[in-house]
Amino acid sequence: MADTEREILDWELFGRASRELAETIAADRFRPDAIVAIARGGLPLAGALGYALDVKMLGSLNVEFYTGVESRLDEPVVLPPTLDRESLSGKRILLADDVADSGRTLALVLQLLQAGGGEVRTVCLYAKPGTVHEPHYTWRRTDRWIMFPWSSEGPVAYPSDTTEGAA
């Protein structure tokens, strides 16, 4: 895939993007009691917004949908460990993810959190044209594949262990 087909977000740009999103949320007068990240992609954004908006109650929910580049399951699946939703009951929640691609993961988690009776708003760095859930706050829109700084290089390699009985 050529770089012209990709949206590239580096760490410096991520810093600016998260700050701009925080300023947009504050200007909208939405003061979340808690920020919930959709793990894994939403974790960096949730942390940055937690500091920028002075929110200390952060949590995450693990959801698997994408299994590779343009490869996904039929439906998003919530994985353990699960979120303590009871502690979020009646709270103002900001739900963070990296991208609203199909939007189905956001829609699933939004529905789970709204069942607690609080106000839930969504925030994403990016939204794609075909999303079924338009985030309340979006930094940019794109139809390209996005290269995030936390996932663009892939996992590090573990050294092979040739000793017997090694832990």
C-alpha positions in Angstrom: 0.0 0.0 0.0 1.5 3.3 -1.1 1.8 6.2 1.4 -0.6 8.2 -0.7 -3.3 5.6 0.2 -2.5 6.0 4.0 -3.2 8.6 6.6 -0.1 8.8 8.8 -0.4 10.0 12.4 2.9 10.4 14.2 3.4 11.0 17.9 3.8 14.8 17.6 0.6 15.1 15.5 -1.2 12.8 18.0 -0.3 15.3 20.7 -1.8 18.2 18.8 -4.9 16.1 17.8 -5.7 15.0 21.3 -5.2 18.6 22.7 -7.5 20.0 19.9 -10.1 17.4 20.7 -9.9 18.3 24.4 -10.4 22.0 23.6 -13.4 21.1 21.4 -15.0 19.0 24.2 -14.4 21.8 26.8 -15.8 24.4 24.4 -18.9 22.2 24.1 -19.1 22.4 28.0 -19.2 18.6 28.3 -17.4 17.7 31.6 -17.0 13.9 31.7 -17.0 12.2 35.1 -15.2 9.3 33.4 -13.4 8.4 30.2 -13.7 4.9 28.9 -11.3 3.6 26.2 -12.1 0.9 23.7 -8.9 -1.2 24.0 -6.5 -1.2 22.4 -6.7 1.7 20.0 -8.6 4.1 22.2 -6.1 3.7 25.1 -3.6 6.4 24.0 -6.4 8.9 23.3 -8.2 8.2 26.6 -5.0 8.8 28.5 -4.2 12.0 26.8 -7.8 13.3 27.2 -7.8 12.3 30.8 -4.9 14.6 31.5 -6.1 17.4 29.2 -9.6 17.4 30.7 -8.5 16.7 34.3 -10.5 13.4 34.5 -9.0 10.8 36.8 -11.7 8.1 36.4 -10.5 6.1 33.4 -11.4 2.6 32.3 -11.3 0.4 29.3 -13.3 -2.2 27.6 -11.7 -4.8 25.4 -13.4 -5.3 22.1 -12.2 -7.4 19.2 -13.4 -6.7 15.7 -10.5 -6.2 13.4 -8.2 -9.2 13.0 -5.8 -7.6 10.5 -5.6 -5.0 7.7 -9.1 -4.9 6.2 -9.9 -8.2 8.0 -12.5 -8.4 10.7 -15.0 -10.7 12.5 -18.7 -10.7 11.6 -19.6 -8.8 14.8 -17.5 -7.0 17.5 -16.9 -9.2 20.5 -16.4 -7.9 24.1 -13.4 -9.7 25.7 -12.4 -10.1 29.3 -11.6 -8.4 31.5 -14.8 -6.5 31.4 -15.5 -3.0 32.6 -17.1 -2.3 36.0 -20.2 -0.7 34.5 -21.9 -0.4 37.9 -19.3 2.2 39.0 -20.3 4.3 35.9 -24.0 4.2 36.5 -25.5 7.7 36.0 -22.2 9.3 35.1 -21.2 11.5 32.2 -18.9 9.3 30.2 -16.6 10.1 27.3 -16.1 7.0 25.2 -12.8 7.1 23.3 -11.5 5.1 20.3 -8.9 5.7 17.6 -11.2 5.5 14.6 -14.8 5.1 13.8 -14.4 2.9 10.7 -17.5 0.8 10.4 -18.7 2.3 13.7 -20.1 -1.0 14.9 -17.7 -1.3 17.8 -18.5 2.2 19.0 -22.2 1.5 18.6 -22.0 -1.7 20.7 -20.0 -0.1 23.6 -22.2 3.0 23.5 -25.3 0.9 23.9 -23.6 -1.0 26.9 -22.7 2.2 28.6 -26.0 4.0 28.0 -27.7 1.1 29.8 -26.3 2.7 33.0 -28.5 5.7 32.6 -25.8 8.4 32.3 -24.9 10.6 29.4 -22.4 9.1 27.0 -20.6 10.9 24.2 -18.0 9.5 21.8 -14.7 10.8 20.7 -12.4 9.5 17.9 -9.3 10.8 16.3 -10.7 9.7 12.9 -14.0 8.9 11.3 -14.5 7.2 8.0 -17.4 7.9 5.6 -19.2 4.6 6.1 -19.5 4.7 9.9 -22.8 3.7 11.4 -22.0 5.8 14.4 -20.9 9.4 13.8 -18.8 10.3 16.9 -19.8 13.4 18.9 -16.2 14.6 18.6 -13.9 13.8 15.7 -10.5 15.3 14.9 -10.4 14.3 11.2 -12.3 12.4 8.5 -10.6 10.1 6.0 -11.3 7.2 3.7 -7.7 6.0 3.8 -6.0 3.3 5.9 -4.6 5.0 9.0 -1.1 4.4 10.3 -1.1 5.1 14.1 2.2 5.5 15.9 1.4 2.8 18.5 0.7 0.1 15.9 2.5 1.0 12.7 5.6 -1.0 13.5 4.0 -4.2 14.7 5.0 -6.2 17.8 8.6 -6.5 18.9 10.2 -9.9 18.6 11.0 -11.9 21.7 14.4 -13.5 21.7 14.3 -17.2 21.1 15.0 -19.2 24.3 17.2 -22.2 23.7 17.9 -23.1 27.4 15.9 -25.9 28.9 13.6 -25.2 31.8 13.7 -21.4 31.3 10.7 -19.6 32.5 
